Amino acid sequence: MNRNVPDWWLKGAKWLWIAALALVGISLLAIVFRAPVEAVMGPVQKIVYIHVPSAIVTLLAFGIAFGAGIAYLATKQWIWDAVGAASCEVGLVFATVVMITGPLWARSAWNTWWTWEPRLTTFFILWILYAAYQVIRASIRSSSKRTISAIMEVVFFVNLPIVWKSVEWWRGSLHPRSVTMTGEMRQVLLFSMLAWIVFFAAVLERRLRLEWVREAAARDAAARAFEPGEARRA
């Protein structure tokens, strides 16, 4: 297995990163200059244009990991383990962004940094689960590492619909079921979502490239280990 990824992959990645950085840059400019200042909360409300897209990308990443986990358990192909591991790692980064921006927004909206309301609590549990995934996967050295990781990707996914539906299933949620926004606000939010999704795809590609190199190195090492002694000395 060649440690160098295919040329078509590198070319596609280059354009993907160009698009991602351009979209994120335009999105940030739109947040600052186009999105109107909300009448009650003021400029702090603009955190929502980072917070919500990061939450959407988090759920998308863990959803991809769920599908990859099922695919690995069905096929035992290393690529699905790579996709699952990469998605969980990148998704945890975006989930951390959600955990940071959420309290910043809540301090102005609810006059508190944190409250154990349904969505905050379920999302915090989600963050803990996928943080634990990273620790457990890194601690496993046996051949069952990929299988155990895939099982966690499938099992932990159960919490995603709970997070999504928490504002409907439990009373006392401070998160509204629907939000009223002006046309400009909605446009900026949707564009930010698009930008964050493309940026996620670019970061995921880079993380998958690392998995490719690791797999190639592992196969090369295994091949050398099985070479006859004379061939190795030669």
MARPA-24169 format. One record per residue (C-alpha): chain; x, y, z; residue in one letter; residue number from 1. Coordinates in Angstrom, 1 decimal. Layout:
residues N
('A',(X,Y,Z),'a',NUM),
...
end
This chain:
residues 234
('A',(0.0,0.0,0.0),'m',1),
('A',(1.5,3.3,-1.1),'n',2),
('A',(1.9,5.8,1.7),'r',3),
('A',(1.3,8.6,-0.7),'n',4),
('A',(-2.4,9.3,-1.3),'v',5),
('A',(-3.6,9.3,-5.0),'p',6),
('A',(-3.1,12.4,-7.1),'d',7),
('A',(-6.8,12.8,-7.6),'w',8),
('A',(-7.3,12.9,-3.8),'w',9),
('A',(-4.7,15.6,-3.4),'l',10),
('A',(-6.1,17.7,-6.2),'k',11),
('A',(-9.6,17.4,-4.9),'g',12),
('A',(-8.4,18.3,-1.4),'a',13),
('A',(-6.7,21.4,-2.6),'k',14),
('A',(-9.9,22.8,-4.1),'w',15),
('A',(-11.9,21.7,-1.2),'l',16),
('A',(-9.7,23.7,1.2),'w',17),
('A',(-9.8,26.7,-1.1),'i',18),
('A',(-13.6,26.6,-1.1),'a',19),
('A',(-13.8,26.0,2.7),'a',20),
('A',(-11.5,28.9,3.6),'l',21),
('A',(-13.3,31.2,1.2),'a',22),
('A',(-16.7,30.3,2.5),'l',23),
('A',(-15.7,30.6,6.1),'v',24),
('A',(-14.1,34.0,5.4),'g',25),
('A',(-17.2,35.3,3.6),'i',26),
('A',(-19.4,33.9,6.4),'s',27),
('A',(-17.4,35.7,9.1),'l',28),
('A',(-17.7,39.0,7.1),'l',29),
('A',(-21.4,38.4,6.7),'a',30),
('A',(-21.8,37.8,10.5),'i',31),
('A',(-20.0,41.1,11.3),'v',32),
('A',(-21.3,43.4,8.5),'f',33),
('A',(-24.5,41.9,7.1),'r',34),
('A',(-26.3,40.2,10.0),'a',35),
('A',(-28.4,42.9,11.8),'p',36),
('A',(-27.9,43.5,15.5),'v',37),
('A',(-30.7,41.9,17.5),'e',38),
('A',(-32.8,44.4,19.4),'a',39),
('A',(-32.7,42.8,22.8),'v',40),
('A',(-29.4,40.9,23.1),'m',41),
('A',(-27.3,43.2,20.9),'g',42),
('A',(-24.1,42.0,19.2),'p',43),
('A',(-23.8,39.0,21.5),'v',44),
('A',(-26.6,37.4,19.6),'q',45),
('A',(-24.3,36.9,16.7),'k',46),
('A',(-22.7,34.0,18.5),'i',47),
('A',(-25.6,32.0,17.2),'v',48),
('A',(-24.1,32.1,13.7),'y',49),
('A',(-21.2,30.1,15.1),'i',50),
('A',(-23.0,28.1,17.7),'h',51),
('A',(-25.8,26.6,15.6),'v',52),
('A',(-23.6,25.6,12.5),'p',53),
('A',(-21.1,24.0,14.9),'s',54),
('A',(-23.9,22.0,16.5),'a',55),
('A',(-25.2,20.9,13.0),'i',56),
('A',(-21.7,19.8,12.0),'v',57),
('A',(-21.3,17.9,15.3),'t',58),
('A',(-24.5,15.9,14.6),'l',59),
('A',(-23.4,15.4,11.0),'l',60),
('A',(-20.0,14.1,12.0),'a',61),
('A',(-21.3,11.7,14.6),'f',62),
('A',(-24.0,10.5,12.1),'g',63),
('A',(-21.2,9.7,9.6),'i',64),
('A',(-19.4,7.8,12.3),'a',65),
('A',(-22.6,5.8,13.0),'f',66),
('A',(-22.8,4.8,9.3),'g',67),
('A',(-19.1,4.0,9.2),'a',68),
('A',(-19.4,1.9,12.3),'g',69),
('A',(-22.2,-0.2,10.7),'i',70),
('A',(-20.2,-0.5,7.5),'a',71),
('A',(-17.1,-1.7,9.3),'y',72),
('A',(-18.9,-4.3,11.3),'l',73),
('A',(-20.5,-5.6,8.1),'a',74),
('A',(-17.3,-5.5,5.9),'t',75),
('A',(-14.3,-5.4,8.2),'k',76),
('A',(-12.6,-3.0,5.7),'q',77),
('A',(-10.1,-0.6,7.3),'w',78),
('A',(-11.4,2.4,5.4),'i',79),
('A',(-14.6,2.4,7.3),'w',80),
('A',(-12.7,2.3,10.6),'d',81),
('A',(-10.7,5.3,9.3),'a',82),
('A',(-13.9,7.2,8.4),'v',83),
('A',(-15.5,6.5,11.8),'g',84),
('A',(-12.4,7.4,13.8),'a',85),
('A',(-11.8,10.6,11.8),'a',86),
('A',(-15.4,11.7,12.1),'s',87),
('A',(-15.6,11.1,15.8),'c',88),
('A',(-12.4,13.1,16.4),'e',89),
('A',(-13.4,16.1,14.2),'v',90),
('A',(-16.9,16.0,15.5),'g',91),
('A',(-15.6,16.3,19.1),'l',92),
('A',(-13.8,19.4,18.1),'v',93),
('A',(-16.9,21.0,16.8),'f',94),
('A',(-18.8,19.8,19.8),'a',95),
('A',(-16.3,21.6,22.0),'t',96),
('A',(-16.9,24.8,20.1),'v',97),
('A',(-20.6,24.3,20.8),'v',98),
('A',(-19.9,23.8,24.5),'m',99),
('A',(-17.8,27.0,24.6),'i',100),
('A',(-20.1,29.3,22.5),'t',101),
('A',(-23.3,28.0,24.3),'g',102),
('A',(-22.5,29.5,27.7),'p',103),
('A',(-21.3,32.7,26.1),'l',104),
('A',(-24.7,33.1,24.4),'w',105),
('A',(-26.6,31.8,27.5),'a',106),
('A',(-25.1,34.4,29.8),'r',107),
('A',(-26.8,37.2,27.8),'s',108),
('A',(-30.0,35.3,26.9),'a',109),
('A',(-30.8,33.5,30.2),'w',110),
('A',(-28.5,35.5,32.7),'n',111),
('A',(-26.6,32.3,33.5),'t',112),
('A',(-23.6,30.5,32.1),'w',113),
('A',(-25.0,27.1,32.6),'w',114),
('A',(-28.3,25.4,33.5),'t',115),
('A',(-29.2,21.7,33.5),'w',116),
('A',(-32.0,22.1,31.1),'e',117),
('A',(-32.8,19.2,28.7),'p',118),
('A',(-30.8,20.2,25.6),'r',119),
('A',(-27.7,21.4,27.5),'l',120),
('A',(-27.7,18.2,29.6),'t',121),
('A',(-28.1,15.8,26.7),'t',122),
('A',(-25.5,17.6,24.6),'f',123),
('A',(-23.1,17.5,27.5),'f',124),
('A',(-23.7,13.8,27.8),'i',125),
('A',(-23.0,13.5,24.0),'l',126),
('A',(-19.7,15.4,24.5),'w',127),
('A',(-18.7,13.1,27.4),'i',128),
('A',(-19.5,10.0,25.3),'l',129),
('A',(-17.4,10.9,22.3),'y',130),
('A',(-14.5,12.2,24.5),'a',131),
('A',(-14.6,8.8,26.2),'a',132),
('A',(-14.5,7.3,22.7),'y',133),
('A',(-11.2,9.0,22.1),'q',134),
('A',(-9.7,7.8,25.4),'v',135),
('A',(-10.9,4.2,25.0),'i',136),
('A',(-9.8,3.9,21.3),'r',137),
('A',(-6.3,5.3,22.2),'a',138),
('A',(-5.9,2.8,25.1),'s',139),
('A',(-6.7,-0.3,23.0),'i',140),
('A',(-3.7,-2.0,21.5),'r',141),
('A',(-5.2,-5.4,20.5),'s',142),
('A',(-6.6,-6.4,17.2),'s',143),
('A',(-10.2,-5.8,18.5),'s',144),
('A',(-9.6,-2.0,18.5),'k',145),
('A',(-11.5,-1.4,15.3),'r',146),
('A',(-14.4,-3.6,16.2),'t',147),
('A',(-14.8,-2.0,19.7),'i',148),
('A',(-14.5,1.4,18.1),'s',149),
('A',(-17.3,0.6,15.6),'a',150),
('A',(-19.5,-0.7,18.3),'i',151),
('A',(-19.1,2.5,20.3),'m',152),
('A',(-19.8,4.6,17.1),'e',153),
('A',(-23.1,2.7,16.7),'v',154),
('A',(-24.1,2.7,20.4),'v',155),
('A',(-23.2,6.3,21.1),'f',156),
('A',(-25.3,7.4,18.2),'f',157),
('A',(-28.4,6.7,20.3),'v',158),
('A',(-27.9,10.0,22.1),'n',159),
('A',(-28.1,12.1,18.9),'l',160),
('A',(-31.9,11.9,18.4),'p',161),
('A',(-32.3,12.5,22.1),'i',162),
('A',(-30.4,15.7,21.8),'v',163),
('A',(-32.3,16.7,18.7),'w',164),
('A',(-35.8,16.0,20.2),'k',165),
('A',(-35.0,17.0,23.8),'s',166),
('A',(-36.9,20.4,23.5),'v',167),
('A',(-40.0,18.5,22.5),'e',168),
('A',(-39.8,15.5,24.8),'w',169),
('A',(-39.1,17.3,28.1),'w',170),
('A',(-40.6,20.4,29.7),'r',171),
('A',(-38.5,23.2,31.1),'g',172),
('A',(-36.2,23.5,28.1),'s',173),
('A',(-34.9,27.0,27.7),'l',174),
('A',(-34.1,26.3,24.0),'h',175),
('A',(-37.1,27.4,21.9),'p',176),
('A',(-38.7,24.9,19.5),'r',177),
('A',(-38.7,27.6,16.8),'s',178),
('A',(-36.9,30.9,16.3),'v',179),
('A',(-38.2,34.0,14.6),'t',180),
('A',(-35.5,35.6,12.5),'m',181),
('A',(-35.4,38.4,9.9),'t',182),
('A',(-34.7,37.5,6.3),'g',183),
('A',(-31.1,38.7,6.6),'e',184),
('A',(-30.5,36.8,9.8),'m',185),
('A',(-31.8,33.6,8.2),'r',186),
('A',(-29.6,34.1,5.1),'q',187),
('A',(-26.5,34.6,7.2),'v',188),
('A',(-27.3,31.6,9.4),'l',189),
('A',(-27.9,29.3,6.3),'l',190),
('A',(-24.7,30.5,4.7),'f',191),
('A',(-22.8,29.9,7.9),'s',192),
('A',(-24.1,26.4,8.0),'m',193),
('A',(-22.9,25.8,4.4),'l',194),
('A',(-19.5,27.2,5.2),'a',195),
('A',(-19.1,25.1,8.3),'w',196),
('A',(-20.2,21.9,6.5),'i',197),
('A',(-17.6,22.5,3.8),'v',198),
('A',(-15.0,23.3,6.3),'f',199),
('A',(-15.8,20.1,8.2),'f',200),
('A',(-15.4,18.2,4.9),'a',201),
('A',(-12.0,19.7,4.4),'a',202),
('A',(-10.8,18.9,8.0),'v',203),
('A',(-12.2,15.4,7.7),'l',204),
('A',(-10.3,14.9,4.5),'e',205),
('A',(-7.0,15.9,6.2),'r',206),
('A',(-7.8,13.6,9.1),'r',207),
('A',(-8.5,10.7,6.7),'l',208),
('A',(-5.2,11.3,5.0),'r',209),
('A',(-3.5,10.7,8.3),'l',210),
('A',(-5.3,7.4,8.6),'e',211),
('A',(-4.2,6.5,5.1),'w',212),
('A',(-0.6,7.1,6.0),'v',213),
('A',(-0.9,5.1,9.2),'r',214),
('A',(-2.5,2.2,7.5),'e',215),
('A',(0.2,2.2,4.8),'a',216),
('A',(2.9,2.3,7.4),'a',217),
('A',(1.4,-0.6,9.4),'a',218),
('A',(1.1,-2.7,6.3),'r',219),
('A',(4.7,-2.0,5.3),'d',220),
('A',(5.9,-2.9,8.7),'a',221),
('A',(3.8,-6.2,8.6),'a',222),
('A',(5.2,-7.0,5.2),'a',223),
('A',(8.8,-6.5,6.4),'r',224),
('A',(8.2,-8.7,9.4),'a',225),
('A',(7.2,-11.6,7.2),'f',226),
('A',(10.1,-11.3,4.8),'e',227),
('A',(12.6,-14.2,4.9),'p',228),
('A',(15.7,-13.4,7.0),'g',229),
('A',(18.0,-13.5,3.9),'e',230),
('A',(15.8,-11.1,2.1),'a',231),
('A',(15.9,-8.6,5.0),'r',232),
('A',(19.7,-8.8,5.3),'r',233),
('A',(20.0,-8.3,1.5),'a',234),
end
